[in-house]
C-alpha cells in the first residue's frame, strides 16, 4: 500500500511516541538494547511501530517522499522505506519495487550488519550511513554516508518525527 502525507496508519498506542527532535542537533541517542533484541522477532509494521515508539507504519510500509541524492541534479519523488531487520533505508521509483527490492537503492544504517552476499537481494548499495541530521529549514532529514555523499529526504512535517525516531535507534 502506498502512503501519502494525509494517509497515516496510526498505531493503537500513541502514548510512547517521542517528542520532535531539536532542529539544531544531529539525530542521535543511546541505542536501546531491548529494541535490538526484539527486532528480529517483530513481524508486522504495527508491531514495529509500537517497538520504536512511533505513530505511523509508513516508515516501514513506505511512502512517496521527495529525495535528492548528492549526485542527482534535481529532487525526485521516490518510494522510501526502512527495513529494520536488515538495518537499511531504501528508495525506489514506485511501491511495486518494494516487493522486488533488487530494483531499489539502499544505504546500510550500520556497517557490516548484512553479509555482502545477502546485500545483492536488497538492491543497489549506495554506502553506509555516517550521520543523520534533522533539517531545520524544511523539516526533512539529511543523511551523510561513509562515501561522502548525502541523501536529503523532504519528509512531510507530520511524518518527520517518526522517521527520525527509527533512524535514531538504528544508526
C-alpha positions as protocol buffer text, in pm:
chain_id: "A"
residue {
  index: 1
  type: UNK
  ca { x: 0 y: 0 z: 0 }
}
residue {
  index: 2
  type: UNK
  ca { x: 134 y: 339 z: -94 }
}
residue {
  index: 3
  type: UNK
  ca { x: 119 y: 610 z: 174 }
}
residue {
  index: 4
  type: UNK
  ca { x: 63 y: 977 z: 121 }
}
residue {
  index: 5
  type: UNK
  ca { x: 109 y: 1252 z: 383 }
}
residue {
  index: 6
  type: UNK
  ca { x: -263 y: 1251 z: 464 }
}
residue {
  index: 7
  type: UNK
  ca { x: -281 y: 870 z: 470 }
}
residue {
  index: 8
  type: UNK
  ca { x: -120 y: 786 z: 804 }
}
residue {
  index: 9
  type: UNK
  ca { x: -181 y: 446 z: 966 }
}
residue {
  index: 10
  type: UNK
  ca { x: -193 y: 511 z: 1337 }
}
residue {
  index: 11
  type: UNK
  ca { x: -61 y: 258 z: 1585 }
}
residue {
  index: 12
  type: UNK
  ca { x: -303 y: 174 z: 1859 }
}
residue {
  index: 13
  type: UNK
  ca { x: -80 y: 314 z: 2134 }
}
residue {
  index: 14
  type: UNK
  ca { x: 46 y: 666 z: 2069 }
}
residue {
  index: 15
  type: UNK
  ca { x: 150 y: 727 z: 2429 }
}
residue {
  index: 16
  type: UNK
  ca { x: 506 y: 612 z: 2356 }
}
residue {
  index: 17
  type: UNK
  ca { x: 559 y: 847 z: 2062 }
}
residue {
  index: 18
  type: UNK
  ca { x: 864 y: 1066 z: 2116 }
}
residue {
  index: 19
  type: UNK
  ca { x: 866 y: 1442 z: 2110 }
}
residue {
  index: 20
  type: UNK
  ca { x: 1000 y: 1606 z: 1794 }
}
residue {
  index: 21
  type: UNK
  ca { x: 1377 y: 1633 z: 1786 }
}
residue {
  index: 22
  type: UNK
  ca { x: 1553 y: 1966 z: 1826 }
}
residue {
  index: 23
  type: UNK
  ca { x: 1626 y: 2107 z: 1482 }
}
residue {
  index: 24
  type: UNK
  ca { x: 1982 y: 2217 z: 1551 }
}
residue {
  index: 25
  type: UNK
  ca { x: 2137 y: 1891 z: 1672 }
}
residue {
  index: 26
  type: UNK
  ca { x: 2214 y: 1564 z: 1492 }
}
residue {
  index: 27
  type: UNK
  ca { x: 1971 y: 1278 z: 1547 }
}
residue {
  index: 28
  type: UNK
  ca { x: 2149 y: 1060 z: 1799 }
}
residue {
  index: 29
  type: UNK
  ca { x: 2074 y: 880 z: 2122 }
}
residue {
  index: 30
  type: UNK
  ca { x: 2171 y: 565 z: 2306 }
}
residue {
  index: 31
  type: UNK
  ca { x: 2069 y: 252 z: 2121 }
}
residue {
  index: 32
  type: UNK
  ca { x: 1809 y: 64 z: 2330 }
}
residue {
  index: 33
  type: UNK
  ca { x: 1930 y: -293 z: 2380 }
}
residue {
  index: 34
  type: UNK
  ca { x: 1571 y: -414 z: 2419 }
}
residue {
  index: 35
  type: UNK
  ca { x: 1481 y: -284 z: 2073 }
}
residue {
  index: 36
  type: UNK
  ca { x: 1785 y: -461 z: 1923 }
}
residue {
  index: 37
  type: UNK
  ca { x: 1690 y: -791 z: 2089 }
}
residue {
  index: 38
  type: UNK
  ca { x: 1321 y: -772 z: 1996 }
}
residue {
  index: 39
  type: UNK
  ca { x: 1364 y: -650 z: 1637 }
}
residue {
  index: 40
  type: UNK
  ca { x: 1430 y: -996 z: 1497 }
}
residue {
  index: 41
  type: UNK
  ca { x: 1101 y: -1126 z: 1645 }
}
residue {
  index: 42
  type: UNK
  ca { x: 890 y: -834 z: 1524 }
}
residue {
  index: 43
  type: UNK
  ca { x: 700 y: -915 z: 1206 }
}
residue {
  index: 44
  type: UNK
  ca { x: 427 y: -662 z: 1125 }
}
residue {
  index: 45
  type: UNK
  ca { x: 464 y: -288 z: 1066 }
}
residue {
  index: 46
  type: UNK
  ca { x: 217 y: -225 z: 1351 }
}
residue {
  index: 47
  type: UNK
  ca { x: 438 y: -426 z: 1592 }
}
residue {
  index: 48
  type: UNK
  ca { x: 746 y: -238 z: 1472 }
}
residue {
  index: 49
  type: UNK
  ca { x: 558 y: 88 z: 1516 }
}
residue {
  index: 50
  type: UNK
  ca { x: 499 y: 7 z: 1884 }
}
residue {
  index: 51
  type: UNK
  ca { x: 853 y: -119 z: 1936 }
}
residue {
  index: 52
  type: UNK
  ca { x: 1010 y: 201 z: 1801 }
}
residue {
  index: 53
  type: UNK
  ca { x: 756 y: 427 z: 1974 }
}
residue {
  index: 54
  type: UNK
  ca { x: 621 y: 591 z: 1659 }
}
residue {
  index: 55
  type: UNK
  ca { x: 271 y: 680 z: 1548 }
}
residue {
  index: 56
  type: UNK
  ca { x: 265 y: 561 z: 1185 }
}
residue {
  index: 57
  type: UNK
  ca { x: 358 y: 246 z: 996 }
}
residue {
  index: 58
  type: UNK
  ca { x: 453 y: 449 z: 685 }
}
residue {
  index: 59
  type: UNK
  ca { x: 822 y: 434 z: 785 }
}
residue {
  index: 60
  type: UNK
  ca { x: 818 y: 55 z: 736 }
}
residue {
  index: 61
  type: UNK
  ca { x: 543 y: 24 z: 473 }
}
residue {
  index: 62
  type: UNK
  ca { x: 699 y: 305 z: 271 }
}
residue {
  index: 63
  type: UNK
  ca { x: 571 y: 636 z: 141 }
}
residue {
  index: 64
  type: UNK
  ca { x: 632 y: 868 z: -152 }
}
residue {
  index: 65
  type: UNK
  ca { x: 890 y: 1126 z: -43 }
}
residue {
  index: 66
  type: UNK
  ca { x: 1085 y: 1389 z: -231 }
}
residue {
  index: 67
  type: UNK
  ca { x: 1452 y: 1293 z: -211 }
}
residue {
  index: 68
  type: UNK
  ca { x: 1779 y: 1414 z: -352 }
}
residue {
  index: 69
  type: UNK
  ca { x: 2096 y: 1209 z: -353 }
}
residue {
  index: 70
  type: UNK
  ca { x: 2405 y: 1430 z: -373 }
}
residue {
  index: 71
  type: UNK
  ca { x: 2484 y: 1308 z: -726 }
}
residue {
  index: 72
  type: UNK
  ca { x: 2134 y: 1394 z: -851 }
}
residue {
  index: 73
  type: UNK
  ca { x: 2070 y: 1726 z: -1024 }
}
residue {
  index: 74
  type: UNK
  ca { x: 1707 y: 1750 z: -917 }
}
residue {
  index: 75
  type: UNK
  ca { x: 1480 y: 1644 z: -635 }
}
residue {
  index: 76
  type: UNK
  ca { x: 1292 y: 1327 z: -729 }
}
residue {
  index: 77
  type: UNK
  ca { x: 977 y: 1170 z: -592 }
}
residue {
  index: 78
  type: UNK
  ca { x: 1067 y: 823 z: -463 }
}
residue {
  index: 79
  type: UNK
  ca { x: 906 y: 547 z: -261 }
}
residue {
  index: 80
  type: UNK
  ca { x: 1114 y: 528 z: 60 }
}
residue {
  index: 81
  type: UNK
  ca { x: 1107 y: 275 z: 344 }
}
residue {
  index: 82
  type: UNK
  ca { x: 1322 y: 144 z: 630 }
}
residue {
  index: 83
  type: UNK
  ca { x: 1392 y: -227 z: 669 }
}
residue {
  index: 84
  type: UNK
  ca { x: 1476 y: -264 z: 1042 }
}
residue {
  index: 85
  type: UNK
  ca { x: 1581 y: -631 z: 1021 }
}
residue {
  index: 86
  type: UNK
  ca { x: 1843 y: -551 z: 752 }
}
residue {
  index: 87
  type: UNK
  ca { x: 1914 y: -211 z: 911 }
}
residue {
  index: 88
  type: UNK
  ca { x: 1877 y: -36 z: 578 }
}
residue {
  index: 89
  type: UNK
  ca { x: 1690 y: 256 z: 422 }
}
residue {
  index: 90
  type: UNK
  ca { x: 1565 y: 202 z: 66 }
}
residue {
  index: 91
  type: UNK
  ca { x: 1431 y: 416 z: -215 }
}
residue {
  index: 92
  type: UNK
  ca { x: 1278 y: 319 z: -548 }
}
residue {
  index: 93
  type: UNK
  ca { x: 1065 y: 466 z: -826 }
}
residue {
  index: 94
  type: UNK
  ca { x: 742 y: 305 z: -704 }
}
residue {
  index: 95
  type: UNK
  ca { x: 585 y: 98 z: -429 }
}
residue {
  index: 96
  type: UNK
  ca { x: 598 y: -208 z: -653 }
}
residue {
  index: 97
  type: UNK
  ca { x: 977 y: -204 z: -631 }
}
residue {
  index: 98
  type: UNK
  ca { x: 950 y: -277 z: -258 }
}
residue {
  index: 99
  type: UNK
  ca { x: 816 y: -621 z: -349 }
}
residue {
  index: 100
  type: UNK
  ca { x: 1126 y: -681 z: -562 }
}
residue {
  index: 101
  type: UNK
  ca { x: 1397 y: -484 z: -378 }
}
residue {
  index: 102
  type: UNK
  ca { x: 1672 y: -563 z: -629 }
}
residue {
  index: 103
  type: UNK
  ca { x: 1531 y: -265 z: -823 }
}
residue {
  index: 104
  type: UNK
  ca { x: 1578 y: -34 z: -523 }
}
residue {
  index: 105
  type: UNK
  ca { x: 1880 y: 155 z: -395 }
}
residue {
  index: 106
  type: UNK
  ca { x: 1976 y: 146 z: -30 }
}
residue {
  index: 107
  type: UNK
  ca { x: 2207 y: 264 z: 245 }
}
residue {
  index: 108
  type: UNK
  ca { x: 2307 y: 38 z: 532 }
}
residue {
  index: 109
  type: UNK
  ca { x: 2232 y: 204 z: 862 }
}
residue {
  index: 110
  type: UNK
  ca { x: 2524 y: 26 z: 1030 }
}
residue {
  index: 111
  type: UNK
  ca { x: 2848 y: -110 z: 893 }
}
residue {
  index: 112
  type: UNK
  ca { x: 2869 y: -489 z: 842 }
}
residue {
  index: 113
  type: UNK
  ca { x: 2512 y: -565 z: 951 }
}
residue {
  index: 114
  type: UNK
  ca { x: 2431 y: -763 z: 636 }
}
residue {
  index: 115
  type: UNK
  ca { x: 2675 y: -1006 z: 470 }
}
residue {
  index: 116
  type: UNK
  ca { x: 2793 y: -892 z: 125 }
}
residue {
  index: 117
  type: UNK
  ca { x: 2627 y: -1191 z: -45 }
}
residue {
  index: 118
  type: UNK
  ca { x: 2289 y: -1106 z: 110 }
}
residue {
  index: 119
  type: UNK
  ca { x: 2315 y: -737 z: 13 }
}
residue {
  index: 120
  type: UNK
  ca { x: 2256 y: -823 z: -353 }
}
residue {
  index: 121
  type: UNK
  ca { x: 1898 y: -918 z: -264 }
}
residue {
  index: 122
  type: UNK
  ca { x: 1846 y: -577 z: -100 }
}
residue {
  index: 123
  type: UNK
  ca { x: 1917 y: -377 z: -416 }
}
residue {
  index: 124
  type: UNK
  ca { x: 2198 y: -144 z: -521 }
}
residue {
  index: 125
  type: UNK
  ca { x: 2408 y: -43 z: -220 }
}
residue {
  index: 126
  type: UNK
  ca { x: 2498 y: 329 z: -212 }
}
residue {
  index: 127
  type: UNK
  ca { x: 2703 y: 325 z: 108 }
}
residue {
  index: 128
  type: UNK
  ca { x: 2679 y: 314 z: 486 }
}
residue {
  index: 129
  type: UNK
  ca { x: 2514 y: 587 z: 692 }
}
residue {
  index: 130
  type: UNK
  ca { x: 2769 y: 800 z: 876 }
}
residue {
  index: 131
  type: UNK
  ca { x: 2531 y: 1056 z: 1028 }
}
residue {
  index: 132
  type: UNK
  ca { x: 2171 y: 1174 z: 1037 }
}
residue {
  index: 133
  type: UNK
  ca { x: 2053 y: 1529 z: 1094 }
}
residue {
  index: 134
  type: UNK
  ca { x: 1709 y: 1683 z: 1105 }
}
residue {
  index: 135
  type: UNK
  ca { x: 1694 y: 1983 z: 871 }
}
residue {
  index: 136
  type: UNK
  ca { x: 1561 y: 2299 z: 1041 }
}
residue {
  index: 137
  type: UNK
  ca { x: 1468 y: 2486 z: 720 }
}
residue {
  index: 138
  type: UNK
  ca { x: 1242 y: 2226 z: 560 }
}
residue {
  index: 139
  type: UNK
  ca { x: 1165 y: 1970 z: 829 }
}
residue {
  index: 140
  type: UNK
  ca { x: 1334 y: 1695 z: 632 }
}
residue {
  index: 141
  type: UNK
  ca { x: 1626 y: 1471 z: 719 }
}
residue {
  index: 142
  type: UNK
  ca { x: 1981 y: 1479 z: 580 }
}
residue {
  index: 143
  type: UNK
  ca { x: 2175 y: 1152 z: 581 }
}
residue {
  index: 144
  type: UNK
  ca { x: 2552 y: 1150 z: 521 }
}
residue {
  index: 145
  type: UNK
  ca { x: 2737 y: 839 z: 405 }
}
residue {
  index: 146
  type: UNK
  ca { x: 3082 y: 694 z: 454 }
}
residue {
  index: 147
  type: UNK
  ca { x: 3145 y: 774 z: 85 }
}
residue {
  index: 148
  type: UNK
  ca { x: 3099 y: 1149 z: 144 }
}
residue {
  index: 149
  type: UNK
  ca { x: 2757 y: 1152 z: -26 }
}
residue {
  index: 150
  type: UNK
  ca { x: 2432 y: 1295 z: 110 }
}
residue {
  index: 151
  type: UNK
  ca { x: 2071 y: 1180 z: 90 }
}
residue {
  index: 152
  type: UNK
  ca { x: 1817 y: 1454 z: 162 }
}
residue {
  index: 153
  type: UNK
  ca { x: 1463 y: 1341 z: 240 }
}
residue {
  index: 154
  type: UNK
  ca { x: 1192 y: 1608 z: 228 }
}
residue {
  index: 155
  type: UNK
  ca { x: 959 y: 1428 z: 467 }
}
residue {
  index: 156
  type: UNK
  ca { x: 611 y: 1569 z: 536 }
}
residue {
  index: 157
  type: UNK
  ca { x: 602 y: 1756 z: 872 }
}
residue {
  index: 158
  type: UNK
  ca { x: 355 y: 1507 z: 1022 }
}
residue {
  index: 159
  type: UNK
  ca { x: 594 y: 1217 z: 948 }
}
residue {
  index: 160
  type: UNK
  ca { x: 942 y: 1356 z: 1017 }
}
residue {
  index: 161
  type: UNK
  ca { x: 943 y: 1271 z: 1391 }
}
residue {
  index: 162
  type: UNK
  ca { x: 859 y: 907 z: 1311 }
}
residue {
  index: 163
  type: UNK
  ca { x: 1140 y: 875 z: 1056 }
}
residue {
  index: 164
  type: UNK
  ca { x: 1388 y: 1048 z: 1289 }
}
residue {
  index: 165
  type: UNK
  ca { x: 1296 y: 819 z: 1582 }
}
residue {
  index: 166
  type: UNK
  ca { x: 1354 y: 498 z: 1382 }
}
residue {
  index: 167
  type: UNK
  ca { x: 1681 y: 629 z: 1237 }
}
residue {
  index: 168
  type: UNK
  ca { x: 1792 y: 738 z: 1586 }
}
residue {
  index: 169
  type: UNK
  ca { x: 1751 y: 383 z: 1714 }
}
residue {
  index: 170
  type: UNK
  ca { x: 1902 y: 200 z: 1414 }
}
residue {
  index: 171
  type: UNK
  ca { x: 2201 y: 418 z: 1324 }
}
